[in-house]
Amino acid sequence: MTGEFNLPENYWNNIQVNSKDVENLHTYLFERETPLTTHDLAFEFIEARVRAEQASKENGKSAEAKKFLPKEKYAVGDDLVFPAVGWKHGKVKTVRAGVNPSFQNFDVLVVEMDDQSERLFAAGLEQHRLNDVPIATSESSESNANAILKEHGYVIEKALESALNNDDGLVKIAGRWFPRALLVDVNQGQLNLVEAALDMASGEPLPTEALMKDIELPAGVNPKLAEFSLNYALQNDSRFDEVGAAGQVLWCLHRLEPEFVRDVPPQLRYIEIPHDREDMMVAMATLEAQLDDELTPHDEDNQEDISSLTITLIYPHLRAGTLPMSARARKLFPTAYESPRVRFTLVDGKTKQKIPAWVVREHGYVFGLREWYKAHQLIPGSLVHIKRSNVPGEVIVEAKTQRSSKDWVRTVIVGTDGGLVFAMLKQAITAEFNDRMVIHVPDFKALDPAWEKKRPFDELVVHVLRELSKSNPQGHVHAQELYAGVNLVRRVPPAPLFALLATNPIFKHVGDLHFRLNEDE
């Protein structure tokens, strides 16, 4: 904080929220009668802390310290604090009579400061500007609080969130806090009316204010308080699901949500494969980040901002009608304070068609694109461009489509034994694709027996690599091609596959992430 009043350098980084802080926020919420976010409360928390610390400074650094005022008389040995010089502390060493024709009967104090230096101060002066004018900081309280919040907001809000979560007197809904004692009672009959209203909406989420029209809450209640009380009652009833993006509250009946929003599609279900990420080569880790797989661990604190992204579809997402919420893609889609599912709208960048869609945050995918994929005749390996929209609650999606033409692409054929065979065949192509990851699947259902076979992982990788290598004169297969091929019959993120390639001697690296089978092994 700037100005003449200063806090220790690491004050905010080491902040601890105590019971007095929480009590102050309780009072603040009671007075406002408005639910507030942790960010809003952080502003009040900072201002209250600064006021408390400044008051503590003004009261001196010890029980005996006095605030120096020019009009007062002082004696040798007095402990003083000096507001005019940054609240520095000192002790009076000597007192002598002052000599100045302009003033009568004043003293000159010799004060030894904390830093061992000596300074002179005049005392006993009835007329002096410092007797009455308060010491102000060089910036307003509000601008200082804003500056502190900008620099230390993450640490402060995290500490506040933890303390408020442990307080039974507060409730939190859609990221906003409110005292439990002020909530309006919402009865079972009123909740049944809300269910009926949502039933009539046929699965389309509705905002709380629309639902309040169908029930009667006590007259004269603060509208914000009534809305928050209804939100709280709905949150505690398993029939209702809050599906709004951060800053927006939307309610839906859980039973009316699409099946693959409530449950993970079979093609996206990953059975953990033991592996050590440290086994991957550096080039593998780089490739892993480029593949945008939702199962790849990501850094929550990554502040990199993007406005668009091109995703290469793998078979599981194409079949399920989903998009991966990779570390990068998460920055483009709506999120929420608490809701595990978020309803939003995808907009076709070319046709402007609006597509109802869902972010399934817990499992890292976006659902709602199955019909759109079919309409554009996309195949595994097709490119899909995602772009941030200027309209809240919307995301632009566009297929890199082109005029249909015949092209030689790798095509998968399923044998009677459930094994995969790859052949280069001419297929009708309607969209741009990734050369290494494109695999035409003539019949999705034909892959189901192979998907359900559940052969051991290393055995599956050997089989897919052997079959893919037959279409390459050198008998080599790139790790990226293998990733796309294995995901035709089993959901596998890059890391366990790459770790297996790097550690199992049956796979021989021949350079630039190309591998072949070491038949000697």
N, C-alpha and C positions, 0 to 999 in steps of 0.2 A: 504494500500500500504506500502511495506517495503522500507528500504533505509533511507537516512538522510532527505528526504523530505516527510512529512507526512500530510495526509488530516484528518479532523475530523473523529471520529470513525463511526458516522452514515451518513457520507457524501453521500454514494451511496444508502443507504436505503431510504433516503429522497430526492432523486434527482428530480429536476424539469428541464424539457427541455425547453429552452427559444428560442426566435426568432434568436438569434445569433448562437445557436447550429444548428438550422435547416438551416440557411444560409450557415454555414460551410459545412454541408452535401450536400447541393445543389452544391456548388463549387467542392466538392470531386467527386460527380457523374458526373459533367460536364467534369472534368479532366480525369476520368477513361473511360467515354463513355461505361460503362458496367453496366447493371442492377444488383443490389445487394440486398441481403436479409436484414431484420432488424438485424439479427445476425452479418452480415458483417459490417453494418453501426455502430453497437454498438461498435465494436472494434475501429473504427475511432473516434467515439464520445468520448470514454474514453480517448484516446491518446490526443485529442484536449483539453478536459477538464483539464487533468493533466498538459499539457503545459501552459494553461491559468492560472491555479492556481499557478504553479511554478513561472511564470513571475510576477504574482501579489505579491508573497512572496518576490521575488528578488527586487521588487520596494519598499519594506518596508511596515510596518504595518500602517503607517500614511503618510500624504503628506510630512511631514518634515523629515522622516526617511531616512538615507543614508546607502548604503551598505558599510560595513567596508572593507577597503583594507589597508594592512600594509604600503603602500607607501604614503598614504594621511596624512595630518595634521588635527587634530581635536581640538575643544575648549570645555570648560566646558559648559554643557547644550545641547550638540549635541545629537540627537536621532539617534541610529545606529541599524542596523540589521547585524547579524554575520552568513554568509553562512557556515563557517567551524564548527559551533556548532548548526546545525539544524535550522538555520534562527531565532535564538532567538533574542529578542529585548532588548535593554538597553539604559541607558542615562549616558553620561560622567559626573562624579562627580568632578574629579581633573585631572590635567595634570602636570607632572613634567619631568625634563630632565632625560634621562636614562644614566646609567654609565656602560659601558662594553667596554674594550679595543678593542674588535673585531669589534665594530660598532662605527660610529661617528654620532653625532647629531641626536639622535632619542629620542622620548618621550615615557613615560610610562603612560598609561591611567588607571585610576580607574573607572570602569563602574559598575553602579548599574543595575542588570538585572531585568527582569519582576518579578522573584520570590523573589525579595528583597536581593538576594545574591550579593556579590561584586566579580568582576573578574578583573585581570590585563591583558592589551593588549599593545603590542609594536606598535608604529606608527612612521611614517616618515622614514621607511626603504625602500630605493629604490630597494634593492635586497631581494626578499622574494618569495618563491614558490607560495604563495596564491595571489600574485598580478596578475598572468597570468593564472594559472591553474583553469579551471571551476570546480565547485563543482558538482560531479556526484553522482547519487544514487547508492546503492549497487547492484541493479539489472538493467538490460536493460529495456528500455521503453516497448519493445514488451513483455518481460516476465511478467512485471508488469500488462500490459493491459490484458494479458491472465489470470493472477491470479484473477484480479478484475472481469473479465467476468465470470469466473468459479464460483466465490462466490456470485456475485450479478447480474448475467446475467438476471434472470427472471424479477427482478424489473426494471432494466435498459431497457430491450427490451420492456417491457410493457409500460413504460413512452415514449419511442421513438415511438412505434407504434401509440399511441394516438396522439402525436404531428404531426407525418407525415401524419396521416389520415386527419388531419385538415388543411393540406397545399394543396391548389389547384394547386400549381406548380409541384406536384409530382403525378405520377400514379403508381398503384401497380397491378401486374399480377403474379399469381402463387407464391406469397410470395416475389416477387422482386420489388424494387423501381427504378424509373427512371424519370428524368425531362421531363415534358410534352413538353417543347419547343423543345426538340431534336427529337421527334418522326417523322418518315417518314410517309407521307400521303399514305393511302391505299384506293383505290376507290372502288365503288360498283361493277364494272366489275371484279376486282381482287377477291373480295369476292365471286362473282358468280362462278368463276373458282374453288375456294376452295370448295364450296358446291358440285360442280360436281365431284371433286376428292374424296370427302368423300362419295358421293353417290355410286361411283364405288367400294369403299371399303366395301359396304354392311353392314355398321354398325360397322365395325372394326375401333377403334380409330387410328389416325395417329399423329406422332409428327410434330411439326411446321416445322422442317427442311425438312421433306418430302413434305409438302404442298408448301413450298417456291419454289420448282422445277417447280410448275405448274403456277406460276405467275412471272411477271417481276417487280422487284423493282429497283430503281435508282442504276446505276453502281457506284462503289467506296464507297458505304455506308458501314460502319462497320457492319459485318455480325451479331454481337450480337444486334446491334441497329435495323437492319432490322427485325430480328426475333422477338424482343420485340415489334416493331411497328405493325407487323402482329398479334401478340398475343393480343395486345390492341384492334385492330379493330375487331377481332373475338369475343373478350369478350363483346363488345358493340353491337353485332348483335345477336338477340334472336334465330336465326337458329342454332347457334353453342353452344356446351357445352364442357367446359374444364373438363376432367375426369381423369387427371393424378394424381398419388400419389405425396406426398410432394417431391419436387426436380425433378419432371418429368412433362412435359407439353404434354398432349395428347388431341386431338380434335375429337369430334364426332358430328354428326347431331342429334339434340334433338329428332327429329321425328323418328329416326331409333333406339333409345334406347328401350329396352324391356318395355312393358306396366307397369309391376310391379316395374320397376326402376323409371319411371316417376310418377307413382301413387302408393300409399300404397295398397297392396293386401287387399281385404275385410276382410279376416280372421285376419289381424294384426291391424285393425282399432279399437282403444280403445275410447269408450265414457266415459269421466271423471265421476268417481263415488266419490261423496264427502266423505271424511274420514279424520281422524286425525292420523298421524303416531305415535303420542305419545301414542295412545291407545294400540298399539301392546305390547305383552309380550317380554321380553328380548330374550327368546328362539325363538320367531317368527322372530325377527330382524336378528338373526343368520341364521335361515333357509332361510329367504328372500335373503340374500347374496349368499347362496349356490345354489339357484335356477337359477341364471344367467338370470333373466328376463330383457329384454332391456328397459322396462318401469320403472324399479326401479331407483330412483334418484342416481346419482353417484358423487363422489368427483373428480372434474377436477384436483385437485392438488395432488392426490394420486400418489406417486412415486414408489409404489410396482411394481416390474418387474416379469413377468412370461414368460416361454418359451413354455408352453403347457397347455391345458385345456380340460376337458371332459364335454360335454354338454348333458343334457337329453332333448330329443326332446319333445315338447308339440304339440298337434294336430294342432294349427294354423300355426306353422312353417313348420310342415311336409306337410300340405296341400298346403301352398304357395310356398314351395321349398326354404325356407329361413333358416338362422341361426340368433339367437339373438346377437346383439352387446351389450352385458352386460358390466358393468364396467370393468370386468376382460378380456372379449373377445376383447374389443377395443384395448388392448395392443398388440394383435397378428395380427390384420388386418391393411392394409395400411390406412393412413389418408392423408389429404391434407391441404394446407394452407387456401384455400377458397372454393374449389369445393365441392358442396353438394353431388355429386356422384363420385365415384372412380372406375375405371375399373381395374381389376387385374385378376390373374389366381389362381384357386385352383388346387392342384395336389393330386391325390389319392395316399395315402402313400403305398398302396400295388401294384396297377396296374400301377402307374405312369401316369395314364390318366390325361390330362390337361383339366380343365373345365373353360370356360370363366365365370367370376362372377363379381358382382358389390357390392361395399359398398355404402349403402344409408345412409349417415352420419346423415342427419337431423332426420330421423325416426328410426335409430338404428337397421338396419338389413342388412344381406348379402343375395343377391338374386342370383340364378343360379343353385340350387341343386335339382330341381324337378325330372329330369330324373335320377340323381344319386341316389336319395332316392328310386325311383321305381326299379332301377336295383338291389339294395341291399335288396329290400323288407322290408324296415324299417317300424316300427309302432310307434305310440305315446308311449314314454317311452324308445325308443332305445337310445343307447349311441353313441355319435359321438365325436371322438378325434380330436382336432385342435392343430396344432404344427407350430411354427415359422420355416420358411425356410431360408437357407443360400443364396437363390437366391432372389434378390430384385424383388418386385412385385408378388411374389408367396407365398402361404400359403398351408401347407400340411393338408389334411383332410382325416380321416380314419374311416370307420365304424367298430365297434367291432364285426365283422362277425364271424359266426361259421357254422358248417355243419347243414343243415336244420333238425329240429327234432320237434316232436309234444310235446307241453307243455301246462299245464293248466294255462291259463291267464285270467284275467278279460276281458270280451268282452261286448261291448255296442250294444244294440238293440234299435231301435227307434220305439215307439208305433205309432199307427194310429193317436193319439192325439198330436203327437210331443214330448211326454214325453220320458225320457230315462229309460231303464231297463238294469241292469248290471248282468251278469251271468258268472260263471267260466266255460269256455269251452276249449277244446283242440284245439290249433291252431298251424300251422306250423311257427316255430320261426327260423330266420336266423341270428339274431344278439343279442348281450348281451343287457340287459335292466335294468332299475331301477325298483326294485320290487314294490315300492310304486306308481310309476307313469305310469306303463305300462297299456295300455288299447287298446285292439285290436279293430279296426274299420273295419268290413267286407265290408262296402260300404260307401265311403266318401260322395257321393251325397245324401245318405239317411239321413245324418245329416243336410243337408241344410234347410229343413223346420223348424227343431228345432232351428237352428242358427238364422233364420229370425223371429222367434216367438217373440223375444224381451220381454220376461216376466220380471216383476220387479226383481231387483237384489236379494233382500233378499228372495223373493219367490223362485227364481231359486236355491239359495244355499240350502234352506231347502229341495227342491225336490231332488237335487243331493245327499245331505248327507243322506236322508232317503233311497234312492235307493242303495247307496254304502254300507250302514250299513247292508243291508239284507244279504250280503255275508260274514259278520263277526258274529260269534256266540255271541260275547259280544255286538254287536250293536254299536261298536265304529268305528270312521273314523279318520284317521290322517289328519292333516291340509294339508300335502303335497299331499295326495291322493285326497282331495277335490279340491285343486288347479288344478290338472291335469284333474279332472272330469268336473269342471265348464268350463274350457277352451275348452271343446268339442263343446260347443254351444255359448260361448260368450268370447271375448278377455278380460281377467281380469288379471292385475298384482297381485302379492301377497299382497301388503299392504292393499287395500280396503277389500279384503277377510278376511285377518287376523284381521283387526280392527273390522270387523263385528262379527267375532267369539268371540272376546274378550269383546265386549260391549253389544251384544244382548242377553238377558236372555234365549232365546229359545235354545241357544247353550250352553251345559254344558261341561266344561272342566273336563276330568276325569284323567288328568295327561299325561305328556310327549307329549303334543300337540295332544292328542286324544280327540275327541269330540263326543257327542251324542246329540240327540234331547231331550230337556226337555219338554215332552208332556204336562206337567201341564201349561206351558206358552202358 
